[in-house]
Amino acid sequence: GWKFFLENKLAALTQPGEWAFDAPSSSLTLYPLSSAWDPIQHTIEAAVYQLAFDFVISDYITFSDLHFRGQIEAAVKWDGSGATSHDIQFLGCTFTDQEQSGIEMGSSSNIVIANCSFTGMQNTAINIQANSVSVVGNSFTSIGMVQGHQNKGGGVAVGLTGDNNVICYNQVTNISYNGIVFTNSHSAQVYNNFVSGCTLTMSDGGGIYTYGSDSIGSNVQNNIVANIRSLPWDGFTRGDAPISNGIYIDNYCSGITISGNTVVDVDGANFFANSGNHKWTNNLLVGGGAEGEIGVEEMPGNSVVGNVYSNNIVYIRSELDVGAIKETSDVHKNTTQMASYSNNIYCNPYGSLFFTWNNGGYASGQTDPADVQAALALALPLSFGERELQAGDEQLEHRRLEREVPLSRPP
């Protein structure tokens, strides 16, 4: 049942604008844009360069106000083989329609990418493995949207691996997979970004996503994440439930603080944790989906113990939402062992359901009713300082008018 695609096949040209290239004969065949379209009257451009810049060993370089367009592999690439480059800047540059990536860099440090725009990469806009990278004030749109052209883990706007990296004040829209990714990142700072429209052709991703060890000291703060969709994926559907999330803290992470974020209109969960010892505080969550507003999932060998949720406002915006909190575990028998909740406000105009517990998880597919009842008994009443506001509550209506973000699902 896995999907596949064909490209550069002459017999597959069925729509205007499609083309195929035959290398042995050096001939290009283009499906006409209309019956009256005459190629002699037009200029036809094609990419011929793999790279615009290919680093060997380079330090103290600034790229300023340049336009990179149409490279086959990447606009700028440094693979880090045998040496480390440092102090490289990209300022006010434009990157357009690279077949793979805008910027790819290996072992390096002190990289600045500021006030640039990235549009139409078929794989990833920025993919850098380095320390002390700053990605500030850039725009990213339509990344990885040609299905089948993404490498494994591709379809990403910003992907950084390394320590002390900063991702801030960026606008990220219309992304095939993850919007912002930081992995194996000690003391990463991700703040004041606007991320909307991610995982548009894939699933099991997020607007902001992280994975791997050495995340202690990292902060995800004051971001707006909205409109995160999920495309059913044959490899990992977890039943029929969409599983893309707003802010997604995946396996093996520890010690991240997630604060002051607004997350709205997500097919999976607004917050999703697959790892432990994180602090989630002072966030606004509106309109989560099949995984709840807050989703916590634990599998053998991957502890989620130590997550602390406090002073968050959770607003359920649809009667189809599964509730404010959904916990799943193949390890623990009750919720008190997985996470703690205090001083949160749960706004639910559609009823009283705020907690869903599934012991057994998707791995076994089994749910023990006795375990569910025991977990619910432990979860009710609400933890210290928490309130659940229901339909007709004057405070709920006031808070809805005051705080709800006016974003809606696309038709």
C-alpha positions in Angstrom: 0.0 0.0 0.0 3.0 2.4 -0.1 2.7 5.3 -2.5 5.0 5.9 -5.4 5.4 8.3 -8.3 7.0 8.5 -11.7 8.8 11.5 -13.1 10.5 12.4 -16.4 8.4 9.9 -18.3 7.3 11.0 -21.8 4.3 8.8 -21.7 3.1 10.4 -18.4 2.8 14.0 -19.8 -0.9 14.6 -19.4 -1.3 18.2 -18.3 -0.2 21.6 -19.6 3.2 22.6 -18.4 4.5 19.1 -17.7 7.8 18.2 -19.4 10.3 15.4 -19.8 14.0 15.5 -20.7 15.8 12.8 -22.7 19.5 13.0 -21.9 20.9 10.8 -24.7 19.3 12.9 -27.4 19.5 16.2 -25.4 15.8 16.8 -26.2 13.1 18.4 -24.0 9.5 17.7 -24.6 6.9 20.2 -23.1 3.2 19.7 -22.9 1.8 22.9 -24.5 0.1 25.4 -22.1 -2.8 25.7 -24.7 -3.5 24.6 -28.2 -2.5 28.1 -29.5 0.7 28.2 -27.5 3.8 28.5 -29.6 7.2 27.8 -27.8 9.1 29.8 -30.5 7.4 33.0 -29.1 8.5 32.3 -25.5 11.6 32.0 -23.5 11.9 28.6 -21.8 14.3 28.4 -18.8 15.8 25.2 -17.3 18.1 24.6 -14.4 21.6 23.4 -15.4 23.8 24.0 -12.3 23.8 21.7 -9.3 25.0 24.4 -6.9 25.5 28.1 -6.9 28.2 27.9 -4.2 30.1 24.9 -3.0 32.3 25.4 0.1 35.6 23.7 0.7 37.1 25.5 3.7 35.7 29.0 4.1 35.4 31.4 7.0 34.2 35.0 7.4 32.0 35.2 4.3 29.0 37.4 3.9 26.3 36.8 1.2 24.2 40.0 0.9 21.2 40.9 -1.3 21.7 38.0 -3.7 19.0 36.1 -5.5 19.6 32.3 -5.9 17.1 30.6 -8.3 16.6 27.2 -9.7 19.7 25.2 -8.7 19.2 21.4 -9.0 20.8 20.4 -5.6 21.1 23.5 -3.5 21.9 27.2 -3.7 24.7 27.0 -1.1 26.2 23.8 0.2 29.0 23.0 2.7 29.2 19.3 3.7 31.7 19.8 6.5 34.1 17.1 5.3 37.4 17.3 7.2 37.1 20.8 8.4 34.8 23.3 10.1 33.7 26.6 8.6 32.7 29.5 10.8 31.4 33.1 10.7 29.3 32.9 7.6 26.3 35.3 7.0 23.4 35.4 4.6 21.7 38.8 4.8 18.7 39.9 2.8 19.1 37.1 0.2 16.3 35.5 -1.8 16.2 31.7 -2.5 13.7 30.4 -5.0 12.8 27.1 -6.6 15.8 25.0 -5.7 15.1 21.3 -6.5 16.4 20.2 -3.2 17.5 22.8 -0.6 18.2 26.5 -0.2 21.1 26.2 2.3 22.8 23.0 3.4 25.7 23.1 5.8 27.6 20.5 7.8 30.1 20.9 10.5 30.3 24.7 11.1 29.6 27.4 13.7 28.6 31.0 14.0 26.2 31.1 11.1 23.7 33.9 10.6 20.7 33.8 8.3 18.7 37.0 8.6 16.0 38.8 6.6 16.1 36.3 3.7 13.2 34.7 1.9 12.8 31.1 0.9 10.2 30.0 -1.6 9.5 26.8 -3.6 12.3 24.4 -2.4 11.2 20.9 -3.2 12.9 19.4 -0.1 14.1 21.7 2.7 14.8 25.4 2.8 17.5 25.3 5.6 19.3 22.2 6.7 22.3 22.9 9.0 24.3 20.8 11.4 26.2 23.3 13.4 26.5 25.2 16.7 25.6 28.8 17.3 23.4 29.3 14.3 20.9 32.3 14.2 17.9 32.1 11.9 16.2 35.5 12.4 13.5 37.5 10.6 13.2 35.3 7.5 10.1 34.2 5.5 9.5 30.6 4.3 6.6 29.5 2.0 5.7 26.6 -0.2 8.5 24.3 0.9 8.5 20.6 -0.2 5.1 20.9 -1.8 5.9 18.7 -4.9 4.9 15.3 -3.5 7.6 12.6 -3.9 10.5 15.0 -4.1 11.3 15.2 -0.4 14.1 13.1 1.1 13.5 11.3 4.3 12.8 14.0 6.9 12.5 16.6 4.2 9.7 19.0 3.5 11.0 21.2 6.3 11.4 25.0 6.4 14.1 25.3 9.1 16.1 22.3 10.3 18.9 22.8 12.8 21.0 20.2 14.6 23.5 21.5 17.2 23.8 23.5 20.4 23.1 27.1 21.3 21.0 27.7 18.1 18.4 30.5 17.8 15.3 30.6 15.6 13.2 33.7 16.0 11.0 36.2 14.3 10.4 34.1 11.3 7.3 33.6 9.2 6.7 30.0 8.1 3.7 29.1 5.9 2.5 26.4 3.5 5.0 23.7 4.4 4.9 20.0 3.4 6.1 18.6 6.7 7.6 20.3 9.8 7.8 24.0 10.0 10.6 24.5 12.5 12.9 21.6 13.6 15.7 21.6 16.2 17.2 18.2 17.1 19.9 17.1 19.5 20.0 20.7 20.6 21.3 21.8 24.0 20.1 25.4 24.9 18.1 26.0 21.7 16.0 29.2 21.7 12.9 29.1 19.5 10.8 32.2 20.0 8.4 34.8 18.4 7.9 32.8 15.2 4.6 32.6 13.2 4.0 29.1 11.9 0.9 28.3 9.9 -0.1 25.6 7.5 2.3 22.6 8.1 2.2 18.9 7.4 0.1 19.6 4.4 1.3 16.5 2.5 2.6 14.3 5.3 1.8 13.3 8.9 3.4 12.6 12.3 5.0 16.0 12.3 4.3 19.5 13.8 4.5 23.2 13.4 7.5 23.2 15.8 9.2 19.8 16.3 12.1 18.4 18.2 13.7 15.0 18.7 16.8 13.6 20.4 19.0 14.1 23.4 20.8 17.1 24.8 17.8 19.4 24.8 18.3 20.7 28.4 18.1 24.4 28.6 16.0 24.8 25.4 13.1 27.2 25.3 10.1 27.3 22.9 8.5 30.7 23.8 5.9 33.2 22.5 5.3 31.5 19.1 2.0 31.4 17.2 1.3 28.0 15.7 -1.9 27.5 13.7 -3.6 25.4 11.0 -1.6 22.1 11.3 -3.1 19.5 9.1 -2.5 15.7 8.8 -2.4 13.7 5.6 -3.1 10.0 6.2 0.1 8.2 5.8 0.2 4.4 5.0 3.3 3.8 7.0 2.0 5.0 10.4 -1.6 5.9 10.6 -2.4 4.9 14.2 -5.8 3.8 13.1 -7.6 6.6 11.2 -6.5 9.4 13.6 -4.5 12.3 12.2 -1.3 12.7 14.3 0.3 15.9 13.3 0.6 18.3 16.2 1.2 22.0 17.0 4.3 21.8 19.2 5.6 18.3 19.2 8.3 17.3 21.7 9.3 13.8 20.5 11.4 10.9 21.8 14.4 11.2 24.1 14.2 15.0 24.8 14.4 16.4 28.3 14.4 19.7 30.1 12.6 21.9 27.6 10.4 24.9 28.7 7.4 25.6 26.5 5.8 29.0 27.5 3.7 31.9 26.3 2.8 30.1 23.0 -0.6 30.3 21.2 -1.5 27.1 19.4 -4.7 27.1 17.3 -6.6 24.6 15.1 -4.6 21.4 14.9 -5.7 18.0 13.6 -3.7 16.1 16.2 -2.8 17.7 19.5 -1.9 21.4 20.2 0.8 20.1 22.5 2.2 16.6 22.2 4.9 15.0 24.4 6.7 11.7 23.7 9.3 12.4 26.3 9.6 13.7 29.9 10.7 16.4 32.3 9.4 19.4 30.3 7.6 22.5 31.6 4.5 23.7 29.8 3.3 27.0 31.2 1.3 30.1 30.4 0.2 28.9 26.9 -3.1 29.4 25.1 -4.5 26.3 23.3 -7.5 26.5 21.1 -9.1 23.8 18.9 -7.1 20.6 19.2 -8.2 17.5 17.4 -7.9 13.7 17.6 -5.1 13.7 20.1 -6.7 16.3 22.5 -5.5 19.8 23.3 -2.7 18.2 25.3 -1.5 14.8 24.3 1.0 12.7 26.3 2.1 9.3 24.9 4.5 6.8 26.5 6.0 3.7 25.0 8.4 1.2 26.6 11.9 2.6 26.9 10.7 6.2 26.3 9.6 7.8 29.6 7.3 10.8 29.7 7.4 11.1 33.5 8.0 14.6 34.8 6.0 16.7 32.4 4.5 19.7 34.3 1.5 21.6 32.9 0.6 24.9 34.7 -1.2 28.1 34.2 -2.3 27.2 30.7 -5.7 28.2 29.1 -7.3 25.3 27.1 -10.3 26.1 25.0 -12.2 23.2 23.3 -13.7 24.7 20.1 -15.6 21.7 18.6 -17.9 19.0 20.0 -15.7 16.5 18.0 -12.6 17.2 20.2 -11.6 14.3 22.4 -11.1 16.6 25.4 -8.5 18.8 27.0 -6.1 16.1 27.9 -5.4 12.7 26.3 -2.8 10.4 27.8 -1.7 7.1 26.3 0.7 4.6 27.9 2.0 1.1 27.4 3.8 1.4 30.7 1.8 3.1 33.5 -1.6 2.1 34.8 -2.7 5.6 35.8 -2.2 9.2 35.0 -0.6 10.3 38.2 2.6 8.6 37.2 2.9 10.5 33.9 2.3 14.2 34.3 1.1 16.8 36.7 -1.4 19.6 36.1 -2.0 22.7 38.2 -3.7 26.1 37.8 -4.9 25.4 34.3 -8.2 26.6 33.0 -10.2 24.3 30.7 -12.9 26.0 28.7 -15.5 23.5 27.2 -18.8 24.8 25.9 -19.8 21.3 24.7 -19.9 19.3 27.9 -17.8 18.1 30.8 -15.3 15.7 29.2 -11.8 17.1 29.7 -9.7 13.9 30.2 -9.2 10.8 28.1 -7.0 7.9 29.2 -5.9 4.9 27.1 -3.8 2.2 28.8 -2.3 -0.1 26.2 -1.8 2.6 23.5 -1.7 2.1 19.8 1.0 -0.6 20.0 -1.4 -3.2 21.6 -4.7 -1.7 20.5 -6.2 -2.8 23.8 -8.1 -0.7 26.4 -9.0 -2.1 29.8 -12.2 -0.4 31.1 -11.1 -0.9 34.7 -7.9 1.0 34.0 -9.9 3.8 32.4 -12.2 4.1 35.3 -9.4 4.1 37.8 -7.5 6.8 35.9 -10.6 9.0 35.7 -11.2 8.6 39.4 -7.7 9.7 40.0 -8.0 12.6 37.6 -11.2 14.0 39.1 -11.7 16.4 40.7 -9.3 18.7 38.9 -5.9 19.3 40.4 -5.1 22.2 42.8 -6.1 25.6 41.4 -7.7 24.3 38.2 -11.1 25.1 36.8 -13.2 23.6 34.1 -15.6 26.1 32.5 -18.6 24.8 30.7 -21.4 26.1 28.6 -23.4 28.9 30.2 -20.6 29.9 32.5 -20.2 33.7 32.4 -16.4 33.5 32.8 -16.2 31.1 29.8 -18.1 33.5 27.6 -16.0 36.4 28.7 -12.8 34.5 28.1 -13.9 33.3 24.7 -14.6 36.8 23.6 -11.4 38.1 25.1 -8.9 35.4 24.1 -10.0 33.2 21.3 -7.9 33.5 18.2 -10.1 34.0 15.1 -8.6 31.3 12.9 -10.7 28.5 11.3 -10.2 25.3 9.5 -10.1 25.5 5.7 -13.1 24.2 3.9 
